[in-house]
Amino acid sequence: MMQVTRRKSFKKAYLKLNDRQRQRVDESIALFLQNPDHPSLRLHELQPKGCGRYSINVGGDLRCLFFIGEDSLVFVALGTHAQLYG
């Protein structure tokens, strides 16, 4: 089983969410661990290809950004599409 790590920036953004949004983040991470190819996650690698950073959809406009380590997932950012890419 992969270890899940959350960077300080991710934790800070997580604490700013309301209870329902936090629940959706937790559910999406759990679903990713269970089935990374689930269509609702809309998993995709960020540009440039091969950089090792990925994004999953949490619901609504929220996204989680992470990279995959040797035996861990490291969540680095959490926010709306505009906050993360704009």
C-alpha positions as CSV (number, residue, x, y, z in Angstrom):
1,M,0.0,0.0,0.0
2,M,1.3,3.4,-0.9
3,Q,1.9,5.9,1.8
4,V,0.1,9.3,1.4
5,T,2.0,12.4,2.3
6,R,0.6,15.9,2.3
7,R,2.9,18.9,1.9
8,K,2.3,22.0,4.1
9,S,0.8,24.0,1.1
10,F,-1.7,21.2,0.6
11,K,-2.6,21.0,4.3
12,K,-3.1,24.8,4.4
13,A,-5.4,24.8,1.4
14,Y,-7.3,21.8,2.9
15,L,-8.0,23.6,6.1
16,K,-9.6,26.5,4.1
17,L,-12.2,24.2,2.6
18,N,-15.7,23.7,4.0
19,D,-16.6,20.3,5.6
20,R,-18.2,19.0,2.4
21,Q,-15.2,19.9,0.3
22,R,-12.8,18.2,2.7
23,Q,-15.0,15.1,2.6
24,R,-14.8,15.1,-1.2
25,V,-11.0,15.4,-1.1
26,D,-10.7,12.5,1.4
27,E,-13.1,10.4,-0.8
28,S,-11.2,11.2,-4.0
29,I,-7.8,10.3,-2.5
30,A,-9.3,7.0,-1.1
31,L,-10.8,6.3,-4.5
32,F,-7.5,7.0,-6.2
33,L,-5.7,4.5,-3.9
34,Q,-8.4,1.9,-4.6
35,N,-8.8,2.5,-8.4
36,P,-6.6,5.2,-10.0
37,D,-8.3,4.7,-13.3
38,H,-11.8,5.6,-12.0
39,P,-13.3,8.0,-14.6
40,S,-14.6,10.4,-12.0
41,L,-11.0,11.3,-11.0
42,R,-10.1,12.4,-14.5
43,L,-6.5,11.6,-13.7
44,H,-4.0,13.2,-16.0
45,E,-0.3,14.0,-16.1
46,L,0.6,17.7,-16.1
47,Q,2.7,19.3,-18.8
48,P,5.4,18.8,-19.7
49,K,4.8,15.0,-20.1
50,G,7.1,13.0,-18.1
51,C,7.4,15.6,-15.3
52,G,5.9,13.1,-12.9
53,R,3.2,15.5,-11.6
54,Y,-0.4,14.6,-11.8
55,S,-3.9,16.0,-11.2
56,I,-7.1,14.4,-10.1
57,N,-10.6,16.0,-10.0
58,V,-12.1,16.3,-6.5
59,G,-15.5,17.6,-7.6
60,G,-16.8,20.8,-8.9
61,D,-13.8,22.9,-9.8
62,L,-11.4,21.5,-7.2
63,R,-8.2,19.7,-8.1
64,C,-5.5,17.9,-6.2
65,L,-2.0,18.0,-7.6
66,F,0.5,15.3,-6.6
67,F,3.5,13.3,-7.6
68,I,4.2,9.6,-7.2
69,G,7.3,8.7,-5.3
70,E,8.9,5.2,-4.9
71,D,6.2,4.0,-2.6
72,S,4.3,7.1,-1.8
73,L,1.9,9.7,-3.1
74,V,2.9,13.3,-2.3
75,F,0.1,15.8,-2.5
76,V,1.5,19.2,-3.1
77,A,-1.4,21.5,-4.0
78,L,-5.1,21.8,-3.7
79,G,-7.4,24.4,-5.3
80,T,-9.6,25.4,-8.1
81,H,-8.5,25.2,-11.7
82,A,-7.9,29.0,-11.7
83,Q,-5.9,29.0,-8.5
84,L,-3.7,26.2,-9.7
85,Y,-3.2,26.9,-13.3
86,G,-4.2,30.6,-13.7
